Amino acid sequence: MTTKPKARKFRIKRNTPPSDAVAQDTPVAAPKAVSQPNQPPATPPKAAPAAPMPPKAAAPVADAPAPPRDGAVSSAAEVAGETDIDAIRREGLTGRQLRMARRVAQKHDLAPISDFDAVRLLRTKGIDPFQRSNMLELVVPEGDGADGPQQLGRIETARNQLPQTVPAGGNTLPAVDGSPAERRAREISQIQRDISNRRRRKLGLLLVRLAFFVMLPTFAAGYYFYNVATPMYATNSQFLIIQSEGGGGASPFGNILPTQFANSADSIATQAYLQSKDAMLRLDQDVGFTDHFSDPNIDPIQRLEAGATNEQAYKIYKKNVKIGYDPTEGVIRMEVIAGDPNISASFSESLIDYAEERVNNLSKQKREDGMKDALEGFATAQQKRRDAQEALIRMQVENGVDPQAEIVAIRTQITTYEGLLIEKELELSALLDNARPNRAKVDGARGDVRRLEEQLEKLKDKMSSSTTGDNSLAEQSVRMQLAQTDLAAADMVLQSAQTAMDQARSEASRQVRYLTVAVEPVAPEEPTYPRKFENTILAFLIFAGIYLMLSLTASILREQVTS
C-alpha cells in the first residue's frame, strides 16, 4: 500500500476567545444515534456541512480584524479534508471500526494516510465502511424506465446509511446540566446495562435450547424407564470346556487322569454357536422363544411384533442373550434375559444343553474316523492270519505227515547206515588182512557190507524220489515253510494292528471334550432390567454430548462464514 506523504500546511488563524478554542479543540461526544454506525438512522440522511462547528466558533469576537500574516495558504480541498477528518475524529469511532475502514479502503484501491482518512475517502465515494454487504440489495427488480432511477435511488439510500453528524443549525453545545465525568459514567452504565441485557437474553436462549434438546429427551427417557419399560429378569450362568489328558485303553487308570482346559478354539466355537440363528431357532422350537417375547404385556419397544420374521426375532435374541468368553480363565459366561424369571432359567438350561451337545460333536467325527481306520486295519490283519493258519493246517492234513520231518528222518537213516557200512568194511578189511582168514567170518562180513549197501541204495532212491517231482517231499516242505512264513507275518501284522487300535482308542479318549457347568442357572427374584437411574443418567450424557457437538459445529461454521 502506497501512502501519500503529508504536506505541510499553513492555515490563517483567527483570534477566538479562550472558551471557543477550548470548545473547538475538545472532542464532542457523539450522540447516541451516531455511536451505533451499524444501525440505520430513523430519517434519511441529509447533506451535512463538511465541518460542523458550533455557532460560537463561527462568529468573530475581536472588534478589529487581525493583521495579515506571511506564509503558504492551503487549498480549499485540503482544508476541507482536514476539517472532515477532525469531524470524523470527534465522532468517537472505536478502534475496530477504524481497522474495518482501513481494510475496506484497501479493498477499493484507496490510499489513506490514516484510519480517519480511510473513513473520509470511503464516505466521499459513497461507501459505508461499517455496513456488511447484502447480496439482496444488489438485485434490482425489473421495471419500466420511470421506476428504474427511483428504485436505484432507494437502493443507494438504503446502502448509504452512513453515520451522520449532527446537522448545523441545531443546538450542538454540550449539556450544561452535567460534567463530562458524569456523562461518561452515564454512558458506561448504559453500556453495562446493554451488555447485561444481551447476556441475559443469550442465557435465556441457551436455557431454552438445553431444555428442548437435552432436558426434554432426558425426561422422556426417564419416564420410559420408570413408568413404561417392562421389568426384565436376567439369569446368569458359567460353564467351561475341558479335555482329558490320558486315554482309557492305554492307561491302567482309565479316565481318572488329570484334565486340562480345552483350547480356545473349542470355546469360541461354542460361543459362536450359542449366538447363532441356529440356536435361536432351536430354542424357539423347544421352549417358544418368539412366543414369549410376543406377549402383549411387554412394552412396545422390547416386544416382538406378531408374525415377525426370523431376522427380527434374531435381533431380540442377540439383545437378550449375552455370552462372553474369558480366555485367561477359560470360562464362558452367559446371561439370559426374559420377562419371567422361570422362563429365563428355562432358556438358560436349554442353551447349556445345546452347548454340551455341540461340544460332544466337536471332535466326534475325528474320533470316529480314527477308530474306524484302526478297527478296519485290525479286522483285516486278523482275517489274513486266519487264512494263513487255515492254509497251513489244510496242507498238513493233505500230506498226512510233515515233509520236512520225513526228509530229516531219511537223512538220519542214511547217515546211520553209512556209519554201519564203514564199520563193516573196516571189519572185512581186518579179516582179509590175515594170512588165513576165517572163511565164515569173511563171508559174514561181506554179507553185512552188501546188505548195508543195498539198504543205503534204497534210502537214497527214496530220498531222490522225495525231492523231485511236483508232489515230492521237498516241494511239500517248501509249501509248508511258505505257509508257516505267511502265518508268522500275519501274526506280526495282527500285533501291529492291535497296537494301532489301542493307540487310536487312547487318542480318541484324549480328544473327548467335556462341558462342566461352574455356575448353575438360578431364577432371580427381583428384576434386573431396566436400570432406571443409570439409564436416565446415560441418556442425559448422550443428549448433552450430541448437543455439545452440534453447537461446536455450528459455532465453527458460523465463524468461518462471517470471517
Secondary structure, DSSP 4 states (H G I P E B T S, - for coil): ---PPPPP---------HHHHHHHHSPPPPPTTTT-TTSPPSS------SS---HHHHS---SSPPPP--S----HHHHHHHHHHHHHHTTT--HHHHHHHHHHHHHTT---SSHHHHHHHHHHTT--TTS---GGGGPPPP--TTHHHHHHHHHHHHH--PPPPPPTTS--SPPSSS-HHHHHHHHHHHHHHHHHHHHHHHHHHHHHHHIIIIIHHHHHHHHIIIIISPPBEEEEEEEEEEEESS-TTTSTTTT-S-EEEPPHHHHHHHHHHHTSHHHHHHHHHHH-HHHHHT-TTS-TTTPPPTT--HHHHHHHHHHHEEEEEETTTTEEEEEEEESSHHHHHHHHHHHHHHHHHHHHHHTHHHHHHHHHHHHHHHHHHHHHHHHHHHHHHHHHHHHSS-HHHHHHHHHHHHHHHHHHHHHHHHHHHHHHTSSS--HHHHHHHHHHHHHHHHHHHHHHHHHHHHHSSTT-HHHHHHHHHHHHHHHHHHHHHHHHHHHHHHHHHHHHHHT-EEEEEEE-----SS--B--HHHHHHHHHHHHHHHHHHHHHHHHHHHHHHH-
